[in-house]
Amino acid sequence: MGTTQSAVARLEMVGANPRISTLERAIEALGRRLALHAEKPDVDLAQIDRHLAMTPAQRLRSHEHSARDLGRLLASARRVDPLR
């Protein structure tokens, strides 16, 4: 990579924010190639929009109902022996 140990250490630090060109050089020094691609988010943006349109009190009630329903589901779930 043609750099110093201290520069590599800075790349390895928590919170490091190197440029893509720096990452490319570091990865090429390892005999690899950097590949980037864009993906759609793995979240339901419509659901987020619906919740943001709610008042805080409405959001709280919605989460309370969800927690209650999840508790009921867990209480009624049948345990399965994974070794069977």
N, C-alpha and C positions, 0 to 999 in steps of 0.2 A: 504494500500500500504506500510505501515511501513516507512514513510518518514516525512520530516518536511514541514511546510507550505511554507517556502522559496524555497524548492526544487520544490514543485508543482507550485509556482509562476513562477519559471524559465521555466518550461514546457509551461506555458501559455503565455510567452513573445513572441512578434512578432520577428520572426527570429530564434526562438528556433529550434534546430536541434538534437532532442533526438535519441538515438539508438532504434532500433525496440524492443529490450528486455525491455527498459524503457517504451515504449508505451504499450507493452503487460501487464506489471505490473499495469500501471495506468488504463488501460481498464478493466483488471480483477478485480481491486478494485471496479469498478462500476457494477460488475456482468455481464460483457460482455466478448466477445472473439474477438480478433483481427484476421481478415481474409484478406489476401493479394492475389492478382492475377495479372497476366500479361496480357495486352491487346495490340493489334496492334494499332498503332497510328491512330487517326482520320483525318489524312491528306493525301493528294495525293503526295507521295514521288517522283513519276515520274515527276509531275509538278514542284516540287521544283528543281529536277535535271535539267529539261529543262531550268528553269530560271537561275540557277547557271551557266549553259553553255553559257548564253548570256553575251554580254558586258554590262557595265553599261548603255550605250546609248540605246542599244536594250531593256533592262529591262524598262527603263524610257518610251520609246515609247510604249511598251506593256501595261504598267500601264495607260498611257495617253489614249490609245485606249479603255481600259476597263472602265475607268472613263467616257469617252465620251459615250460609249454604255450604261452604267448604267444610265447616265443622260437622254438619249433618252428613255430608258425603263420607267423610273420614270415619264417623261413628258407625255408619252402615256398611262400610267396606269389609269384605271378608279377607282374612289373612290367608295367604297361600304359602305353603312350604316350598321354597325354591329347590329343594333337593329331591322332590318327588318327580 
